[in-house]
Amino acid sequence: MAPPAWALAVTSKERWPSFPDVPSMAESGVPGYELSAWFGLLAPAGTPDDIVKTLNVTIAAALKEPEVNNKLAAMGAQPVDNTPKQFAARIKAEVARWIDVVGKNEITQR
Protein backbone atom coordinates (compact mmCIF):
# COMPACT_ATOMS: atom_id res chain seq x y z
CA MET A 1 0.00 0.00 0.00
CA ALA A 2 1.48 3.35 -1.00
CA PRO A 3 1.22 6.30 1.39
CA PRO A 4 -0.76 9.35 0.34
CA ALA A 5 1.39 11.83 -1.58
CA TRP A 6 0.81 14.40 1.18
CA ALA A 7 1.95 12.17 4.08
CA LEU A 8 4.48 14.16 6.09
CA ALA A 9 4.93 11.76 9.00
CA VAL A 10 3.32 8.93 10.92
CA THR A 11 2.35 9.55 14.52
CA SER A 12 3.55 6.19 15.82
CA LYS A 13 6.82 5.96 17.74
CA GLU A 14 8.53 4.30 14.79
CA ARG A 15 7.92 4.15 11.05
CA TRP A 16 4.78 2.21 10.16
CA PRO A 17 5.38 -1.04 8.22
CA SER A 18 2.71 -0.14 5.65
CA PHE A 19 4.52 3.15 4.87
CA PRO A 20 8.24 2.50 5.39
CA ASP A 21 9.27 5.63 3.49
CA VAL A 22 7.22 7.98 5.67
CA PRO A 23 9.21 9.20 8.69
CA SER A 24 7.91 9.23 12.26
CA MET A 25 7.11 12.52 13.98
CA ALA A 26 10.33 12.19 15.99
CA GLU A 27 12.32 11.80 12.77
CA SER A 28 10.51 14.86 11.43
CA GLY A 29 11.67 17.07 14.29
CA VAL A 30 9.01 16.53 16.96
CA PRO A 31 10.74 14.33 19.55
CA GLY A 32 8.58 12.48 22.05
CA TYR A 33 5.44 12.73 19.92
CA GLU A 34 3.54 9.48 19.77
CA LEU A 35 -0.11 8.89 19.08
CA SER A 36 -1.55 5.68 17.78
CA ALA A 37 -4.84 3.91 17.89
CA TRP A 38 -4.86 0.53 19.56
CA PHE A 39 -7.34 -2.09 20.59
CA GLY A 40 -7.36 -5.39 22.37
CA LEU A 41 -9.51 -8.05 23.90
CA LEU A 42 -10.36 -7.96 27.59
CA ALA A 43 -11.91 -10.51 29.92
CA PRO A 44 -14.08 -9.62 32.92
CA ALA A 45 -12.27 -8.89 36.19
CA GLY A 46 -11.81 -12.05 38.18
CA THR A 47 -11.55 -14.37 35.18
CA PRO A 48 -9.43 -17.34 36.29
CA ASP A 49 -5.77 -17.16 35.25
CA ASP A 50 -5.93 -20.44 33.31
CA ILE A 51 -8.74 -19.08 31.13
CA VAL A 52 -6.86 -15.80 30.56
CA LYS A 53 -3.76 -17.79 29.58
CA THR A 54 -5.74 -20.00 27.19
CA LEU A 55 -7.33 -16.94 25.57
CA ASN A 56 -3.95 -15.24 25.24
CA VAL A 57 -2.29 -18.27 23.64
CA THR A 58 -5.21 -18.83 21.26
CA ILE A 59 -5.41 -15.19 20.20
CA ALA A 60 -1.63 -14.93 19.77
CA ALA A 61 -1.72 -17.99 17.51
CA ALA A 62 -4.56 -16.51 15.46
CA LEU A 63 -2.63 -13.26 15.00
CA LYS A 64 0.22 -15.25 13.45
CA GLU A 65 -2.03 -16.75 10.78
CA PRO A 66 -1.22 -15.18 7.39
CA GLU A 67 -4.88 -14.61 6.53
CA VAL A 68 -5.52 -12.77 9.80
CA ASN A 69 -2.28 -10.81 9.50
CA ASN A 70 -3.09 -9.78 5.92
CA LYS A 71 -6.60 -8.62 6.87
CA LEU A 72 -5.22 -6.55 9.74
CA ALA A 73 -2.48 -5.07 7.55
CA ALA A 74 -5.09 -4.12 4.94
CA MET A 75 -6.85 -2.11 7.66
CA GLY A 76 -3.57 -0.45 8.66
CA ALA A 77 -3.29 -2.45 11.87
CA GLN A 78 -0.17 -4.13 13.17
CA PRO A 79 -0.70 -7.01 15.61
CA VAL A 80 1.28 -7.02 18.83
CA ASP A 81 2.07 -10.23 20.64
CA ASN A 82 2.12 -9.39 24.33
CA THR A 83 1.18 -10.95 27.63
CA PRO A 84 -1.87 -10.04 29.70
CA LYS A 85 0.48 -8.25 32.14
CA GLN A 86 2.06 -6.25 29.33
CA PHE A 87 -1.34 -5.29 27.96
CA ALA A 88 -2.56 -4.28 31.43
CA ALA A 89 0.55 -2.10 31.79
CA ARG A 90 -0.16 -0.50 28.39
CA ILE A 91 -3.74 0.30 29.41
CA LYS A 92 -2.57 1.75 32.73
CA ALA A 93 0.07 3.91 31.00
CA GLU A 94 -2.44 5.17 28.40
CA VAL A 95 -4.99 6.11 31.07
CA ALA A 96 -2.31 7.98 33.05
CA ARG A 97 -1.09 9.74 29.91
CA TRP A 98 -4.52 11.01 28.93
CA ILE A 99 -5.42 12.01 32.48
CA ASP A 100 -2.25 14.13 32.40
CA VAL A 101 -3.15 15.66 29.00
CA VAL A 102 -6.67 16.49 30.17
CA GLY A 103 -5.43 17.99 33.43
CA LYS A 104 -2.61 20.08 31.93
CA ASN A 105 -4.92 21.47 29.27
CA GLU A 106 -7.86 21.98 31.61
CA ILE A 107 -10.13 20.04 29.28
CA THR A 108 -13.67 19.76 30.55
CA GLN A 109 -16.78 18.05 29.33
CA ARG A 110 -19.18 20.30 27.46
DRENPA-3360 file (N, C-alpha, C; in nm, 2 decimals, always signed):
BEGIN
1 = MAPPAWAL = +0.09/-0.12/+0.00/+0.00/+0.00/+0.00/+0.09/+0.12/+0.00 ~ +0.07/+0.21/-0.09/+0.15/+0.33/-0.10/+0.09/+0.44/-0.01 ~ +0.17/+0.52/+0.06/+0.12/+0.63/+0.14/+0.06/+0.74/+0.05 ~ -0.03/+0.82/+0.11/-0.08/+0.93/+0.03/+0.04/+1.03/+0.00 ~ +0.03/+1.09/-0.11/+0.14/+1.18/-0.16/+0.17/+1.29/-0.06 ~ +0.07/+1.33/+0.02/+0.08/+1.44/+0.12/+0.13/+1.39/+0.26 ~ +0.16/+1.27/+0.28/+0.20/+1.22/+0.41/+0.33/+1.28/+0.45 ~ +0.33/+1.35/+0.56/+0.45/+1.42/+0.61/+0.52/+1.33/+0.71;
9 = AVTSKERW = +0.44/+1.26/+0.79/+0.49/+1.18/+0.90/+0.38/+1.09/+0.95 ~ +0.42/+0.98/+1.02/+0.33/+0.89/+1.09/+0.34/+0.93/+1.24 ~ +0.24/+0.91/+1.31/+0.23/+0.95/+1.45/+0.28/+0.85/+1.55 ~ +0.31/+0.73/+1.50/+0.35/+0.62/+1.58/+0.50/+0.65/+1.62 ~ +0.55/+0.58/+1.72/+0.68/+0.60/+1.77/+0.79/+0.57/+1.67 ~ +0.76/+0.47/+1.58/+0.85/+0.43/+1.48/+0.78/+0.43/+1.34 ~ +0.85/+0.42/+1.24/+0.79/+0.41/+1.11/+0.69/+0.30/+1.10 ~ +0.58/+0.32/+1.03/+0.48/+0.22/+1.02/+0.51/+0.12/+0.90;
17 = PSFPDVPS = +0.50/-0.01/+0.93/+0.54/-0.10/+0.82/+0.47/-0.08/+0.69 ~ +0.34/-0.04/+0.69/+0.27/-0.01/+0.56/+0.33/+0.10/+0.48 ~ +0.40/+0.19/+0.55/+0.45/+0.31/+0.49/+0.60/+0.33/+0.53 ~ +0.69/+0.24/+0.49/+0.82/+0.25/+0.54/+0.90/+0.37/+0.50 ~ +0.86/+0.44/+0.39/+0.93/+0.56/+0.35/+0.88/+0.69/+0.41 ~ +0.77/+0.68/+0.50/+0.72/+0.80/+0.57/+0.79/+0.80/+0.71 ~ +0.85/+0.91/+0.74/+0.92/+0.92/+0.87/+0.82/+0.93/+0.99 ~ +0.87/+0.90/+1.10/+0.79/+0.92/+1.23/+0.80/+1.07/+1.26;
25 = MAESGVPG = +0.71/+1.11/+1.35/+0.71/+1.25/+1.40/+0.85/+1.29/+1.46 ~ +0.90/+1.19/+1.54/+1.03/+1.22/+1.60/+1.14/+1.24/+1.49 ~ +1.14/+1.16/+1.39/+1.23/+1.18/+1.28/+1.21/+1.31/+1.20 ~ +1.09/+1.36/+1.21/+1.05/+1.49/+1.14/+1.07/+1.61/+1.23 ~ +1.13/+1.59/+1.35/+1.17/+1.71/+1.43/+1.08/+1.73/+1.55 ~ +0.99/+1.64/+1.58/+0.90/+1.65/+1.70/+0.93/+1.54/+1.79 ~ +1.04/+1.54/+1.87/+1.07/+1.43/+1.96/+0.97/+1.41/+2.06 ~ +0.95/+1.28/+2.10/+0.86/+1.25/+2.21/+0.71/+1.24/+2.16;
33 = YELSAWFG = +0.68/+1.28/+2.04/+0.54/+1.27/+1.99/+0.51/+1.13/+1.95 ~ +0.40/+1.08/+2.01/+0.35/+0.95/+1.98/+0.20/+0.94/+2.00 ~ +0.13/+0.90/+1.90/-0.01/+0.89/+1.91/-0.05/+0.78/+1.81 ~ -0.11/+0.67/+1.86/-0.15/+0.57/+1.78/-0.28/+0.51/+1.83 ~ -0.36/+0.46/+1.75/-0.48/+0.39/+1.79/-0.44/+0.25/+1.82 ~ -0.51/+0.19/+1.92/-0.49/+0.05/+1.96/-0.61/-0.01/+2.01 ~ -0.62/-0.14/+2.00/-0.73/-0.21/+2.06/-0.69/-0.35/+2.10 ~ -0.77/-0.41/+2.19/-0.74/-0.54/+2.24/-0.86/-0.61/+2.29;
41 = LLAPAGTP = -0.84/-0.73/+2.33/-0.95/-0.80/+2.39/-0.93/-0.81/+2.54 ~ -1.04/-0.79/+2.61/-1.04/-0.80/+2.76/-1.13/-0.90/+2.81 ~ -1.10/-0.96/+2.92/-1.19/-1.05/+2.99/-1.24/-0.98/+3.12 ~ -1.36/-1.02/+3.17/-1.41/-0.96/+3.29/-1.31/-0.98/+3.41 ~ -1.31/-0.88/+3.50/-1.23/-0.89/+3.62/-1.26/-1.02/+3.69 ~ -1.16/-1.08/+3.74/-1.18/-1.21/+3.82/-1.18/-1.33/+3.73 ~ -1.16/-1.32/+3.60/-1.16/-1.44/+3.52/-1.04/-1.52/+3.56 ~ -1.05/-1.65/+3.58/-0.94/-1.73/+3.63/-0.82/-1.73/+3.54;
49 = DDIVKTLN = -0.70/-1.73/+3.60/-0.58/-1.72/+3.52/-0.56/-1.82/+3.41 ~ -0.61/-1.94/+3.44/-0.59/-2.04/+3.33/-0.68/-2.01/+3.21 ~ -0.79/-1.95/+3.23/-0.87/-1.91/+3.11/-0.81/-1.79/+3.04 ~ -0.76/-1.69/+3.12/-0.69/-1.58/+3.06/-0.57/-1.63/+2.97 ~ -0.49/-1.72/+3.03/-0.38/-1.78/+2.96/-0.42/-1.85/+2.83 ~ -0.52/-1.93/+2.84/-0.57/-2.00/+2.72/-0.62/-1.90/+2.61 ~ -0.69/-1.80/+2.65/-0.73/-1.69/+2.56/-0.61/-1.63/+2.49 ~ -0.51/-1.59/+2.57/-0.40/-1.52/+2.52/-0.32/-1.61/+2.42;
57 = VTIAAALK = -0.30/-1.74/+2.45/-0.23/-1.83/+2.36/-0.31/-1.84/+2.23 ~ -0.44/-1.86/+2.24/-0.52/-1.88/+2.13/-0.52/-1.76/+2.04 ~ -0.54/-1.64/+2.10/-0.54/-1.52/+2.02/-0.41/-1.49/+1.96 ~ -0.30/-1.51/+2.03/-0.16/-1.49/+1.98/-0.14/-1.58/+1.86 ~ -0.19/-1.71/+1.86/-0.17/-1.80/+1.75/-0.25/-1.75/+1.63 ~ -0.37/-1.70/+1.65/-0.46/-1.65/+1.55/-0.39/-1.53/+1.48 ~ -0.33/-1.45/+1.56/-0.26/-1.33/+1.50/-0.14/-1.36/+1.41 ~ -0.09/-1.48/+1.43/+0.02/-1.52/+1.35/-0.02/-1.59/+1.21;
65 = EPEVNNKL = -0.15/-1.61/+1.20/-0.20/-1.67/+1.08/-0.19/-1.57/+0.96 ~ -0.14/-1.61/+0.85/-0.12/-1.52/+0.74/-0.25/-1.45/+0.70 ~ -0.36/-1.52/+0.69/-0.49/-1.46/+0.65/-0.53/-1.35/+0.75 ~ -0.52/-1.38/+0.88/-0.55/-1.28/+0.98/-0.46/-1.16/+0.97 ~ -0.33/-1.19/+0.96/-0.23/-1.08/+0.95/-0.25/-0.99/+0.83 ~ -0.28/-1.06/+0.71/-0.31/-0.98/+0.59/-0.43/-0.89/+0.61 ~ -0.54/-0.94/+0.67/-0.66/-0.86/+0.69/-0.63/-0.74/+0.78 ~ -0.56/-0.77/+0.88/-0.52/-0.65/+0.97/-0.43/-0.55/+0.90;
73 = AAMGAQPV = -0.34/-0.60/+0.83/-0.25/-0.51/+0.75/-0.33/-0.42/+0.65 ~ -0.43/-0.48/+0.59/-0.51/-0.41/+0.49/-0.59/-0.30/+0.56 ~ -0.62/-0.32/+0.69/-0.69/-0.21/+0.77/-0.59/-0.11/+0.83 ~ -0.46/-0.13/+0.81/-0.36/-0.05/+0.87/-0.32/-0.08/+1.01 ~ -0.36/-0.20/+1.05/-0.33/-0.25/+1.19/-0.21/-0.33/+1.19 ~ -0.14/-0.33/+1.30/-0.02/-0.41/+1.32/-0.03/-0.49/+1.45 ~ -0.05/-0.62/+1.44/-0.07/-0.70/+1.56/+0.05/-0.70/+1.65 ~ +0.02/-0.70/+1.78/+0.13/-0.70/+1.88/+0.11/-0.83/+1.97;
81 = DNTPKQFA = +0.21/-0.90/+1.98/+0.21/-1.02/+2.06/+0.26/-0.99/+2.20 ~ +0.17/-0.97/+2.30/+0.21/-0.94/+2.43/+0.14/-1.02/+2.53 ~ +0.18/-1.02/+2.66/+0.12/-1.10/+2.76/+0.01/-1.01/+2.82 ~ -0.08/-1.08/+2.90/-0.19/-1.00/+2.97/-0.13/-0.90/+3.06 ~ -0.02/-0.93/+3.13/+0.05/-0.82/+3.21/+0.10/-0.71/+3.13 ~ +0.16/-0.73/+3.02/+0.21/-0.62/+2.93/+0.09/-0.54/+2.88 ~ -0.02/-0.60/+2.85/-0.13/-0.53/+2.80/-0.20/-0.45/+2.91 ~ -0.20/-0.50/+3.03/-0.26/-0.43/+3.14/-0.17/-0.31/+3.17;
89 = ARIKAEVA = -0.04/-0.32/+3.16/+0.06/-0.21/+3.18/+0.03/-0.10/+3.07 ~ +0.01/-0.15/+2.95/-0.02/-0.05/+2.84/-0.14/+0.03/+2.87 ~ -0.25/-0.04/+2.91/-0.37/+0.03/+2.94/-0.35/+0.13/+3.05 ~ -0.28/+0.09/+3.16/-0.26/+0.18/+3.27/-0.18/+0.30/+3.23 ~ -0.08/+0.28/+3.15/+0.01/+0.39/+3.10/-0.08/+0.49/+3.01 ~ -0.16/+0.43/+2.93/-0.24/+0.52/+2.84/-0.34/+0.60/+2.92 ~ -0.40/+0.54/+3.02/-0.50/+0.61/+3.11/-0.42/+0.72/+3.18 ~ -0.31/+0.69/+3.23/-0.23/+0.80/+3.30/-0.19/+0.91/+3.21;
97 = RWIDVVGK = -0.15/+0.87/+3.09/-0.11/+0.97/+2.99/-0.22/+1.07/+2.96 ~ -0.34/+1.02/+2.93/-0.45/+1.10/+2.89/-0.51/+1.18/+3.01 ~ -0.50/+1.12/+3.13/-0.54/+1.20/+3.25/-0.45/+1.32/+3.26 ~ -0.32/+1.30/+3.24/-0.23/+1.41/+3.24/-0.26/+1.52/+3.13 ~ -0.28/+1.47/+3.01/-0.31/+1.57/+2.90/-0.44/+1.65/+2.93 ~ -0.54/+1.58/+2.98/-0.67/+1.65/+3.02/-0.64/+1.75/+3.13 ~ -0.57/+1.71/+3.23/-0.54/+1.80/+3.34/-0.46/+1.92/+3.30 ~ -0.35/+1.90/+3.23/-0.26/+2.01/+3.19/-0.33/+2.11/+3.10;
105 = NEITQR = -0.42/+2.06/+3.02/-0.49/+2.15/+2.93/-0.63/+2.19/+2.97 ~ -0.66/+2.16/+3.10/-0.79/+2.20/+3.16/-0.91/+2.17/+3.07 ~ -0.90/+2.05/+3.02/-1.01/+2.00/+2.93/-1.13/+1.96/+3.01 ~ -1.25/+2.01/+2.98/-1.37/+1.98/+3.06/-1.47/+1.92/+2.96 ~ -1.57/+1.86/+3.01/-1.68/+1.81/+2.93/-1.77/+1.92/+2.90 ~ -1.82/+1.92/+2.78/-1.92/+2.03/+2.75/-2.06/+1.99/+2.78;
% end
